[in-house]
Amino acid sequence: MNIKKLIERGESESLEFKPSLSQTKDIVETISAFSNTKGGSIIIGVDDKGKVIGVSLGKKTIEDLANKIKQNTDPKIYPSISVEHIDDKNIIV
């Protein structure tokens, strides 16, 4: 399923939206919860209502996020992270 349609369907037990990377603790907690159930996806750069607001990406944004997730989970979680472009905005999946 394409990302835009996934966003249109809204949040669910296996899909969570986060508006920004500043919520790292919340992101890690959600990833940990997903890993203890059936899994799931987090889309960063989308608000709770499904509006794409985008995120700013630096040279090490993805690497830093992956490291924070690995460092704050036990056992360590090695996330699959990608950058997608929706409505000319970057989001992280």
C-alpha positions in Angstrom: 0.0 0.0 0.0 1.3 3.4 -0.8 2.2 5.8 2.1 -0.4 8.4 1.2 -3.2 5.9 1.4 -1.9 4.5 4.7 -1.9 8.1 6.1 -5.5 8.6 4.8 -6.6 5.5 6.7 -5.5 7.0 10.0 -3.8 5.7 13.1 -4.5 2.2 14.3 -3.1 -0.6 16.5 -0.2 -0.9 14.1 0.2 2.6 12.8 1.2 5.7 14.8 1.8 9.3 13.6 4.3 11.6 15.2 4.5 15.3 14.2 8.3 15.7 14.8 11.6 14.1 15.8 11.5 16.1 19.0 9.4 13.3 20.5 12.2 10.8 20.5 11.2 9.3 23.9 7.6 8.8 22.7 8.9 7.3 19.4 11.1 4.8 21.2 8.3 3.8 23.5 5.9 3.2 20.6 8.6 1.1 18.7 9.1 -0.9 21.9 5.4 -1.5 22.2 5.1 -2.5 18.5 8.0 -4.9 18.9 6.2 -6.6 21.8 3.0 -7.2 19.8 2.4 -7.8 16.1 4.7 -5.0 14.9 3.7 -1.7 13.3 4.9 1.5 11.7 5.5 5.0 12.8 5.3 7.9 10.4 7.1 11.0 11.6 6.1 14.3 10.1 2.3 13.7 10.2 0.1 15.0 13.0 -2.6 13.0 14.8 -5.2 14.1 12.4 -3.3 12.8 9.4 -2.0 16.1 8.1 1.4 15.9 6.5 3.6 18.6 8.1 7.0 17.1 7.2 10.3 17.0 9.0 13.6 18.7 8.4 16.4 16.3 7.5 20.1 16.9 8.2 23.0 14.8 7.1 22.8 12.5 10.1 19.1 12.6 11.0 18.3 9.0 10.1 21.5 7.7 11.6 20.9 9.6 14.8 17.3 8.3 15.0 18.4 4.7 14.5 21.1 5.0 17.1 18.7 6.5 19.7 16.3 3.6 19.1 19.1 1.0 19.4 20.5 2.7 22.5 17.2 2.9 24.3 15.7 -0.5 23.7 16.6 -3.9 25.3 17.0 -6.1 23.5 18.2 -3.7 20.9 15.9 -2.9 18.1 17.4 -2.2 14.7 14.7 -0.3 12.9 14.1 -0.2 9.2 13.9 3.6 8.4 13.1 5.2 5.1 12.4 8.8 3.9 9.3 9.3 1.8 8.1 12.5 0.0 4.4 13.4 0.3 3.1 16.7 -0.9 6.7 18.0 -1.4 7.4 17.3 2.3 9.8 14.8 3.8 8.4 12.2 6.2 10.2 9.4 8.0 8.7 5.9 8.0 
